[in-house]
């Protein structure tokens, strides 16, 4: 009986142990399942966070594309062609909103007259890179002629972004600078030629006038010395007296040549006195022309570096009036107006077509009208010429103070 009880008790104890072990196994499985579920929930949350970040990034990229200041078109590869599928606000403004009419159209249809742009797009797509091109371009939306810088950029997997920048103004400025550079080179060549001509003129005048006077003075002096040796004192005195007028003429001629080169009065007394002196000298040569002067600006207000420029423009303008206009009256004024130095030379002559003042071939053997304009501009001023047939001419040059 005791043995039977022990066996029953042992079996019950074993069963209880097995049940306990099973319960522990279930608890372990439950904890493992709970851990897996927690990890899945965390992965789900992380996935949702990543998806949200992706959506935010895509929204930012769309906003950046949409609000980029450079006009942009998005093309998508469709078979052998590209379809216009999008554009940004800058492109809307660039085309006055007309770009919306071309959504869904193919590049070969839009650029039917510009196969070079199609080739650039294809080259960009095949090379998976960037292709740039600057070209005159008639806009397909408005039909307006522009100079446009195109940039085609490949975007995976099958897109091409087309950037369009209007560089018409920049190209115009570049062309203007190129023209200015050519004009400056031409001016430099003309100035060198003029300088050489001036040297030839001075050399010729020295030879023709001063040289002859000095030769005559030398001859008279030698004659007087010879007569003194022969004790012919009266004849010697006569020879010396004959030489005095020659010396005076030589001095006057040297002074005239110096004045032509640069009047000493300009350095000694200034521009006001120089203008007054020049007008008196001018009227002494051209006696049929009446010259009026009105100099109202103070000497101290005229910058030293402008005084020679003002004198040369005055000299050229009055020379032109005397030689070409047929005027009998010239009015010269130098004044300070609205913080500018203003020189004006007005005649009552026959006038001429003002287009000549812009002709770079004007007076090829001298500087003439072109010279006055370039002298004014190179010294920081501007020159204006007004003239009408039978109404005279007004040359006005001005510089900022």
C-alpha positions as CSV (number, residue, x, y, z in Angstrom):
1,X,0.0,0.0,0.0
2,X,2.8,2.3,0.9
3,X,4.6,1.4,-2.3
4,X,1.5,2.2,-4.3
5,X,1.1,5.6,-2.7
6,X,4.7,6.5,-3.4
7,X,4.2,5.6,-7.0
8,X,1.0,7.7,-7.3
9,X,2.7,10.6,-5.6
10,X,5.8,10.3,-7.8
11,X,3.6,10.3,-10.9
12,X,1.7,13.3,-9.7
13,X,4.9,15.2,-8.8
14,X,6.3,14.4,-12.3
15,X,3.1,15.6,-13.9
16,X,3.2,18.8,-11.9
17,X,6.9,19.4,-12.9
18,X,6.0,18.8,-16.6
19,X,3.1,21.3,-16.3
20,X,5.4,23.8,-14.7
21,X,8.0,23.4,-17.4
22,X,5.3,23.8,-20.1
23,X,4.1,27.0,-18.4
24,X,7.6,28.3,-18.4
25,X,8.0,27.5,-22.1
26,X,4.8,29.3,-22.9
27,X,5.9,32.3,-20.9
28,X,9.2,32.3,-22.8
29,X,7.4,32.1,-26.2
30,X,5.1,34.9,-25.1
31,X,8.0,37.2,-24.2
32,X,9.7,36.4,-27.5
33,X,6.6,37.1,-29.4
34,X,6.1,40.4,-27.5
35,X,9.7,41.4,-28.2
36,X,9.2,40.6,-31.9
37,X,6.0,42.7,-31.9
38,X,7.8,45.6,-30.2
39,X,10.6,45.4,-32.8
40,X,8.0,45.4,-35.6
41,X,6.2,48.4,-34.1
42,X,9.5,50.2,-33.8
43,X,10.4,49.3,-37.4
44,X,7.0,50.5,-38.5
45,X,7.4,53.8,-36.7
46,X,10.9,54.2,-38.2
47,X,9.6,53.4,-41.6
48,X,6.8,55.9,-41.2
49,X,9.4,58.5,-40.0
50,X,11.6,57.8,-43.0
51,X,8.6,58.0,-45.3
52,X,7.6,61.4,-43.8
53,X,11.2,62.7,-44.2
54,X,11.1,61.5,-47.8
55,X,7.8,63.3,-48.4
56,X,9.2,66.5,-46.7
57,X,12.4,66.3,-48.9
58,X,10.3,65.8,-52.0
59,X,8.1,68.8,-51.0
60,X,11.3,70.9,-50.4
61,X,12.7,69.8,-53.8
62,X,9.5,70.6,-55.5
63,X,9.4,74.0,-53.8
64,X,13.0,74.7,-54.7
65,X,12.3,73.7,-58.3
66,X,9.1,75.7,-58.3
67,X,10.6,78.9,-56.9
68,X,14.1,78.7,-58.5
69,X,14.9,82.1,-60.1
70,X,16.1,80.5,-63.3
71,X,13.4,79.7,-65.9
72,X,13.3,75.9,-66.0
73,X,11.5,73.2,-68.1
74,X,11.2,69.5,-67.2
75,X,11.3,67.1,-70.1
76,X,10.7,63.3,-69.9
77,X,12.0,60.8,-72.4
78,X,9.2,59.4,-74.5
79,X,10.4,56.9,-77.1
80,X,12.7,58.9,-79.4
81,X,11.4,62.2,-78.2
82,X,11.0,64.3,-75.0
83,X,7.7,65.4,-73.6
84,X,7.3,68.7,-71.7
85,X,5.9,67.7,-68.3
86,X,6.6,70.6,-66.0
87,X,8.0,74.1,-65.5
88,X,8.6,76.6,-62.6
89,X,7.3,80.0,-61.7
90,X,10.3,81.8,-63.3
91,X,9.4,80.1,-66.6
92,X,5.8,81.3,-66.3
93,X,7.1,84.8,-65.8
94,X,9.6,84.4,-68.6
95,X,6.9,83.4,-71.0
96,X,4.0,85.6,-69.6
97,X,2.2,82.4,-68.6
98,X,2.1,81.0,-72.2
99,X,4.3,78.0,-71.3
100,X,1.1,76.3,-69.9
101,X,-0.1,75.9,-73.4
102,X,2.7,73.5,-74.2
103,X,2.4,71.0,-71.4
104,X,2.4,67.5,-72.9
105,X,3.9,68.6,-76.2
106,X,7.0,67.0,-77.6
107,X,10.3,68.7,-78.1
108,X,10.5,68.0,-81.8
109,X,7.2,69.8,-82.2
110,X,8.2,72.8,-80.1
111,X,11.7,73.1,-81.4
112,X,10.8,72.1,-85.0
113,X,12.9,75.0,-86.4
114,X,15.9,74.4,-83.9
115,X,17.3,71.0,-84.5
116,X,20.5,72.1,-82.7
117,X,18.6,72.3,-79.4
118,X,17.2,68.8,-80.0
119,X,20.7,67.6,-80.5
120,X,21.9,69.2,-77.3
121,X,19.0,67.6,-75.4
122,X,19.8,64.2,-76.8
123,X,23.5,64.6,-76.1
124,X,22.7,65.5,-72.5
125,X,20.5,62.5,-72.1
126,X,22.9,60.0,-73.7
127,X,25.9,61.4,-71.8
128,X,24.0,61.6,-68.6
129,X,25.6,65.0,-67.9
130,X,25.3,68.7,-68.7
131,X,25.3,70.5,-72.0
132,X,25.5,74.3,-72.4
133,X,24.7,76.4,-75.4
134,X,24.4,80.2,-76.0
135,X,22.5,81.2,-79.1
136,X,20.2,83.8,-80.6
137,X,16.7,82.4,-80.1
138,X,13.1,83.3,-81.1
139,X,11.0,82.3,-78.1
140,X,8.5,79.6,-79.1
141,X,5.9,81.2,-76.7
142,X,6.1,84.9,-77.6
143,X,8.1,84.9,-80.8
144,X,10.5,87.5,-79.4
145,X,14.1,87.5,-80.5
146,X,16.5,87.0,-77.5
147,X,20.0,85.8,-76.9
148,X,19.5,82.8,-74.5
149,X,22.0,80.6,-72.6
150,X,20.6,77.1,-72.5
151,X,21.7,74.5,-69.9
152,X,20.5,70.9,-70.3
153,X,21.0,68.7,-67.2
154,X,20.2,65.0,-67.0
155,X,18.1,63.8,-64.0
156,X,17.7,60.0,-63.4
157,X,16.0,58.0,-64.5
158,X,14.7,59.6,-67.7
159,X,14.4,63.4,-67.2
160,X,16.2,66.4,-68.7
161,X,16.0,69.8,-67.1
162,X,16.3,72.7,-69.5
163,X,17.4,76.1,-67.9
164,X,17.0,79.2,-70.0
165,X,18.8,82.5,-69.1
166,X,18.1,85.7,-71.1
167,X,21.6,87.1,-71.7
168,X,20.6,89.6,-74.4
169,X,21.6,92.6,-72.3
170,X,24.9,91.0,-71.3
171,X,25.7,90.2,-75.0
172,X,24.8,93.8,-76.0
173,X,27.2,95.1,-73.3
174,X,30.0,92.7,-74.5
175,X,29.5,93.9,-78.1
176,X,29.5,97.5,-76.9
177,X,32.8,96.9,-75.0
178,X,34.3,95.2,-78.1
179,X,33.3,98.1,-80.3
180,X,34.7,100.5,-77.7
181,X,38.0,98.6,-77.6
182,X,38.2,98.8,-81.4
183,X,37.4,102.5,-81.3
184,X,40.0,103.1,-78.7
185,X,42.6,101.2,-80.8
186,X,41.6,103.3,-83.8
187,X,41.8,106.5,-81.7
188,X,45.2,105.5,-80.5
189,X,46.3,104.9,-84.1
190,X,44.9,108.3,-85.1
191,X,46.5,110.1,-82.2
192,X,49.9,108.6,-83.1
193,X,49.4,109.6,-86.7
194,X,48.3,113.1,-85.6
195,X,51.3,113.3,-83.3
196,X,53.6,112.4,-86.2
197,X,51.9,114.9,-88.5
198,X,52.3,117.6,-85.8
199,X,56.0,116.9,-85.6
200,X,56.3,117.1,-89.4
201,X,54.4,120.4,-89.3
202,X,56.6,121.9,-86.6
203,X,59.7,120.6,-88.4
204,X,58.5,122.1,-91.7
205,X,57.7,125.4,-90.1
206,X,61.0,125.5,-88.3
207,X,62.8,124.8,-91.6
208,X,60.6,127.1,-93.8
209,X,60.4,130.1,-91.5
210,X,62.8,130.0,-88.6
211,X,65.5,128.4,-90.7
212,X,65.2,131.1,-93.4
213,X,65.2,133.9,-90.8
214,X,68.3,132.5,-89.1
215,X,70.1,132.1,-92.4
216,X,69.4,135.7,-93.3
217,X,70.5,136.9,-89.8
218,X,73.7,134.8,-90.2
219,X,74.4,136.4,-93.6
220,X,73.8,139.9,-92.3
221,X,76.1,139.3,-89.3
222,X,78.9,137.9,-91.4
223,X,78.5,140.9,-93.8
224,X,78.8,143.3,-90.9
225,X,81.9,141.5,-89.5
226,X,83.5,141.6,-92.9
227,X,82.7,145.3,-93.2
228,X,84.1,146.0,-89.8
229,X,87.3,144.3,-90.8
230,X,87.4,146.5,-93.9
231,X,86.8,149.5,-91.6
232,X,83.5,150.2,-93.4
233,X,81.7,151.0,-90.2
234,X,78.8,152.8,-91.8
235,X,78.0,149.8,-94.0
236,X,78.4,147.4,-91.0
237,X,75.9,149.5,-89.0
238,X,73.5,149.3,-91.9
239,X,73.9,145.5,-92.1
240,X,73.2,145.2,-88.4
241,X,70.1,147.5,-88.6
242,X,68.8,145.3,-91.4
243,X,69.1,142.2,-89.2
244,X,67.0,143.7,-86.3
245,X,63.6,143.2,-88.1
246,X,64.6,139.7,-89.0
247,X,65.3,139.0,-85.4
248,X,62.0,140.4,-84.4
249,X,60.2,138.3,-87.0
250,X,62.1,135.2,-85.8
251,X,61.0,135.9,-82.2
252,X,57.4,136.3,-83.3
253,X,57.4,133.2,-85.4
254,X,58.9,131.1,-82.5
255,X,56.2,132.5,-80.2
256,X,53.5,131.6,-82.7
257,X,54.8,128.0,-83.0
258,X,54.9,127.8,-79.2
259,X,51.4,129.1,-78.9
260,X,50.2,126.5,-81.4
261,X,51.8,123.7,-79.4
262,X,50.6,125.0,-76.0
263,X,50.0,128.6,-75.1
264,X,52.1,129.7,-72.1
265,X,49.2,131.8,-70.9
266,X,47.3,128.6,-70.1
267,X,49.9,127.7,-67.5
268,X,50.7,131.2,-66.4
269,X,47.2,132.8,-66.1
270,X,44.7,130.0,-66.5
271,X,41.8,129.0,-68.8
272,X,39.8,132.3,-68.5
273,X,42.7,134.4,-69.7
274,X,43.6,131.8,-72.4
275,X,40.1,131.9,-73.9
276,X,40.1,135.7,-74.0
277,X,43.6,135.7,-75.5
278,X,42.7,133.1,-78.1
279,X,39.5,134.9,-79.1
280,X,41.4,138.1,-79.7
281,X,44.1,136.3,-81.7
282,X,41.3,134.5,-83.7
283,X,39.5,137.7,-84.5
284,X,42.8,139.3,-85.6
285,X,43.2,136.5,-88.2
286,X,39.6,136.2,-89.2
287,X,38.6,139.9,-89.3
288,X,35.2,139.2,-90.9
289,X,34.0,137.2,-87.9
290,X,32.7,138.9,-84.8
291,X,33.6,136.9,-81.6
292,X,31.6,137.4,-78.4
293,X,32.8,135.8,-75.1
294,X,31.0,135.1,-71.9
295,X,33.2,133.6,-69.2
296,X,31.3,133.4,-65.9
297,X,33.0,130.5,-64.1
298,X,35.7,131.2,-61.5
299,X,39.2,130.0,-62.4
300,X,39.5,127.9,-59.2
301,X,36.4,125.9,-60.1
302,X,37.9,124.5,-63.3
303,X,40.1,121.4,-62.6
304,X,43.7,121.8,-63.9
305,X,43.5,118.6,-65.9
306,X,40.5,119.9,-67.9
307,X,42.0,123.3,-68.9
308,X,44.1,121.9,-71.8
309,X,41.1,119.8,-73.0
310,X,38.8,122.8,-72.9
311,X,41.3,124.9,-74.9
312,X,41.8,122.2,-77.6
313,X,38.0,121.7,-78.0
314,X,37.6,125.5,-78.3
315,X,40.4,125.7,-80.8
316,X,39.0,123.0,-83.0
317,X,35.4,124.2,-82.8
318,X,36.3,127.8,-83.8
319,X,38.6,126.5,-86.5
320,X,35.8,124.4,-87.9
321,X,33.4,127.4,-87.8
322,X,35.9,129.7,-89.6
323,X,36.8,127.2,-92.3
324,X,33.5,125.4,-93.0
325,X,30.5,127.3,-91.7
326,X,30.6,130.6,-93.5
327,X,29.6,132.3,-90.2
328,X,30.2,136.0,-89.4
329,X,29.5,135.7,-85.7
330,X,30.7,133.2,-83.0
331,X,29.7,133.2,-79.4
332,X,31.9,131.5,-76.8
333,X,30.9,130.8,-73.2
334,X,32.4,129.0,-70.3
335,X,30.2,128.6,-67.3
336,X,29.4,126.5,-64.2
337,X,25.9,125.0,-64.4
338,X,24.4,122.4,-62.1
339,X,27.8,121.2,-60.8
340,X,29.2,121.0,-64.3
341,X,31.8,122.9,-66.3
342,X,30.1,123.8,-69.6
343,X,31.9,125.1,-72.7
344,X,29.7,126.3,-75.6
345,X,30.7,127.5,-79.1
346,X,27.8,128.8,-81.2
347,X,28.0,130.1,-84.7
348,X,25.4,131.5,-87.2
349,X,26.8,129.7,-90.2
350,X,25.2,127.4,-92.7
351,X,25.1,124.3,-90.5
352,X,25.7,120.7,-91.5
353,X,24.2,117.1,-91.1
354,X,24.9,116.2,-87.5
355,X,25.5,112.6,-88.6
356,X,28.9,113.7,-89.7
357,X,29.8,114.2,-86.0
358,X,29.4,110.4,-85.5
359,X,31.3,109.4,-88.6
360,X,34.6,107.8,-87.6
361,X,36.0,108.5,-91.1
362,X,35.3,112.3,-90.6
363,X,38.4,114.3,-91.5
364,X,40.8,111.4,-91.8
365,X,43.8,113.7,-92.0
366,X,43.0,115.4,-88.7
367,X,40.9,114.9,-85.6
368,X,38.1,117.2,-86.4
369,X,34.6,116.6,-84.9
370,X,35.6,113.1,-83.8
371,X,38.5,114.6,-81.9
372,X,36.3,116.9,-79.9
373,X,34.0,114.1,-78.9
374,X,36.8,111.8,-77.9
375,X,38.7,114.5,-76.0
376,X,35.6,115.2,-74.0
377,X,34.7,111.6,-73.3
378,X,38.3,110.5,-72.5
379,X,38.4,113.3,-69.9
380,X,35.2,112.2,-68.3
381,X,32.8,114.6,-70.1
382,X,30.3,114.6,-72.8
383,X,30.0,116.5,-76.1
384,X,26.8,117.4,-77.9
385,X,26.6,118.9,-81.4
386,X,23.4,120.6,-82.6
387,X,23.2,121.9,-86.2
388,X,20.5,122.6,-88.8
389,X,20.9,123.6,-92.4
390,X,21.0,127.4,-92.5
391,X,20.5,127.6,-88.7
392,X,24.1,127.5,-87.5
393,X,25.9,125.0,-85.2
394,X,26.2,124.8,-81.4
395,X,29.0,122.7,-79.9
396,X,28.6,122.0,-76.2
397,X,31.0,120.1,-74.0
398,X,30.5,119.6,-70.3
399,X,32.3,117.9,-67.4
400,X,31.2,117.1,-63.8
401,X,32.7,119.2,-61.1
